[in-house]
Amino acid sequence: MADADHRVYLVRKDFEVGVKSPEATLYCHKGELGGGFHLIAEGEIYVHHEDVNYCLNCAVATGIVTDQRPNLERGSRILPSPSPIEPAL
């Protein structure tokens, strides 16, 4: 398992990443695509946009995230957050 690469990359810029908290009940909306709704478990990483949520498996299946390195493909790179300015010494 040490050699496995578990990184995923967000392709759709309108989606954000979250971690399911115990306070909320969230369902994966893959059902809209014919796959049926299912619960997102506490502590599970998921993607969301407005009131639509997808677990990572369904997000990969729908093309919202990918395990392919999109920053190596021209024009598909999502820019990183700006780095904080380091103080001058």
C-alpha positions in Angstrom: 0.0 0.0 0.0 3.0 2.3 0.4 3.3 2.7 -3.4 -0.4 3.5 -3.9 -1.3 7.0 -5.0 -4.5 8.2 -3.5 -4.5 11.8 -4.8 -7.5 13.1 -6.6 -7.8 16.4 -8.4 -10.8 18.7 -8.6 -11.7 19.3 -12.2 -15.0 21.3 -11.9 -14.1 24.7 -10.4 -17.7 25.3 -9.3 -17.4 22.5 -6.7 -15.7 22.6 -3.3 -14.3 19.9 -1.1 -15.7 19.1 2.4 -15.5 16.6 5.2 -18.8 15.3 6.5 -19.3 16.4 10.1 -21.5 14.5 12.6 -24.0 17.4 12.8 -25.3 17.1 9.2 -27.0 14.3 7.3 -25.8 14.4 3.7 -26.7 12.2 0.7 -24.7 11.7 -2.4 -26.8 12.9 -5.4 -25.6 10.3 -7.8 -29.3 9.3 -7.9 -29.9 12.1 -10.3 -27.8 10.1 -12.8 -29.5 6.8 -12.2 -27.3 5.5 -9.4 -29.5 5.9 -6.4 -29.0 8.2 -3.4 -26.7 7.0 -0.6 -25.5 8.5 2.7 -22.1 10.2 3.0 -20.5 8.9 6.2 -19.1 10.9 9.1 -15.5 11.9 8.3 -15.9 11.1 4.6 -14.4 13.5 2.1 -17.0 14.7 -0.4 -17.5 17.4 -3.0 -20.4 19.9 -3.1 -21.9 22.8 -5.0 -24.8 24.6 -3.4 -27.1 21.8 -2.2 -25.6 19.0 -4.4 -23.2 16.6 -2.8 -21.1 13.7 -4.2 -19.0 11.1 -2.5 -15.5 10.8 -4.1 -16.4 7.5 -5.9 -19.4 9.1 -7.6 -17.5 12.4 -8.2 -14.9 10.4 -10.1 -17.6 8.6 -12.1 -19.2 11.9 -13.1 -15.9 13.7 -13.9 -16.0 16.2 -11.1 -12.7 14.9 -9.8 -10.1 12.7 -11.4 -7.0 10.7 -10.4 -5.3 11.9 -13.6 -2.9 14.8 -13.1 -4.8 17.6 -14.8 -2.0 20.1 -14.2 0.0 18.2 -16.8 -2.7 18.8 -19.5 -2.7 22.1 -21.2 -5.5 24.4 -20.1 -7.0 22.2 -17.4 -4.9 23.3 -14.5 -6.7 24.8 -11.4 -4.5 27.6 -10.1 -3.2 27.0 -6.5 -4.2 29.4 -3.7 -1.7 32.3 -3.5 1.2 31.8 -1.1 1.4 34.2 1.8 4.0 36.9 1.5 7.1 36.0 3.5 8.2 38.8 5.8 11.5 40.6 4.9 14.2 40.0 7.4 
